[in-house]
Amino acid sequence: MQPKLDRPSTLRRDLVLAAIILALFLFGMGALAAATGWEETWTYLTRLSFAQVMLLLFLSQWNYTLRGARWHFFTRVLRIGSGFWQDLRHYIAGFAMTVTPGRVGELIRLRWIYLETGAPVERTGPLVLVDRASDMATMGVMLAFTVLAGTAGLAGGMLVAVLAVAAAAVVTRPELLHLAATLAWKTVGRWPRLFAKVRRASHMLKPFSRPAVFVPAMILGGLGWFAEGLSFYLLLKWMGAELPLMTAVGIFLLAMMTGGATGMPGGLGGAEAAMVALLSLQGIPLEISIPATAIIRLTTLWFAILLGLVVLPFAERMARKARHDLEN
């Protein structure tokens, strides 16, 4: 059965939503910059050279490529039969839907897999779950390491790290997810079909609970997220804010996880507020922290969305062509 995911009308709606959210993001960051003084903000912005901006984008692209490789690794675990470049195309193009509520638009990746391989969403559904759980676990472990390394001002991040790793463990361990679904149903006493589907889906996660799977996945994800943390460190350094590498990485990870916890599309609002606040705790003035936050979000989140928008038409066209070939 073909998954009912992101028809053309839905895609247009999501693209309009992305444009509106980008406008609100730029307006909000611009208002903050105006409140702290445009002259100071502009001075720090002009310190960045073209080559430096390109390096920030390269590090972000490195993150997406490694996580795309992890996605391919997961499809191999499920024996979907898709190739590396095929999976990378799906993964990058899916970023176009990042700003949909709860990032549900990224489920379009499963639609492309269905069209190109015939694998139903009931079989490929665990890919989305383990991809996000892998990010949570990886970022949680990395954040805990930065706290244990003595990063000042991030002691509260240990709780976030523990909760992230625990949540990832629950949703990727079949027995834990089955137990959680059963307890949740007994607690709320409603939606029996929904919880029954969760319990059935939990059995499909067994291949991902093996060390031979989650260890390589965490390594790929860890290298990717570290690249973006490194870009944040370099950006702050170029703008005149001297922070230790692990402190910058810790702030970046904690801000991303805080934003994600809000449930807002792309973590918008929460991630930026957390980043500015955490930088302020490190003594970084607003005239640096605000433009630094805006730039790192533009070169990570919004760069990913831009790449997704560029690749999305190609991915859609290739998927439809593959489906046509399968049917003929």
Secondary structure, 3 states (H helix, E strand, C coil): CCCCCCCHHHHHHHHHHHHHHHHHHHHHHHHHHHHHCHHHHHHHHCCCCHHHHHHHHHHHHHHHHHHHHHHHHHHHHCCCCCCHHHHHHHHHHHHHHCCCHHHHHHHHHHHHHHHHHCCCHHHHCHHHHHHHHHHHHHHHHHHHHHHHCCCCCCCCHHHHHHHHHHHHHHHHCHHHHHHHHHHHHHHHCCCHHHHHHHHHHHHHHHHHHCHHHHHHHHHHHHHHHHHHHHHHHHHHHHCCCCCCHHHHHHHHHHHHHHHHHCCCHHHCCHHHHHHHHHHHHCCCCHHHHHHHHHHHHHCCHHHHHHHHHHHHHHHHHHHHHHHHHHHC
